[in-house]
Amino acid sequence: MTAYDLALLEHDNLGSTIYQKLCEALMKGVFKPGDRLKIRDLAERLGTSVTPVRDAILRLVQDQALVLRSPRDIRVPMLTRALYLEIRDIRVNLEGLTAERAAQRATPAQVQALEALLRRNEAAIAAGSIPLATELNQAFHFELAEIADMPVLRDILRRLWLQMGPLIADVYAGAGRTMIDHHYPLMEAIRRHDGPAAARAIQTDILLASGPILERIDAASPTALAS
């Protein structure tokens, strides 16, 4: 292998690492809708050059997680009502399947891990630590996918959460207990290994959370801003 090939490999690995870090930041709600991402600033924070950051940004644009308005104006988009509802309906079906399978497969240790995430989320909400609460909410949903052991479905959910993460984080503080109330009946169903009840619980969780999310989308719409 030539020196050129080695350099190319290192660049590709670095670009993939930065892409994954930015994906995690979007899914956990580090960035909010409307936030502008500056490539040079991100490169400095990540301790790297601008090239792999630019490559990662372009991948996220292809994923529809970011919008490239111009080379100097890269934004986290605000979902339209129609796009959000499409994603919500897909999540209702896919995460319902995930919860059902997780309830059937969950070991005592995995149930305890979910309970620990829920307790930590409660503590974060009580302490007013919304960024941590948002991150723990995302971790709870993804842990269900891990327990279900459905890697194809998990990858699909990851792409949906890339687009949803910033919006969920944006409304989390104002939504109050709406965001986790139905995690409790979900946990009860998982403890009983009741797949259909687990599916209904997570579907209700997603549908109820859509109320404050739709309010946020409508408030940011051009019609609302002009009124």
Disulfide bonds with the S-S distance in Angstrom:
none
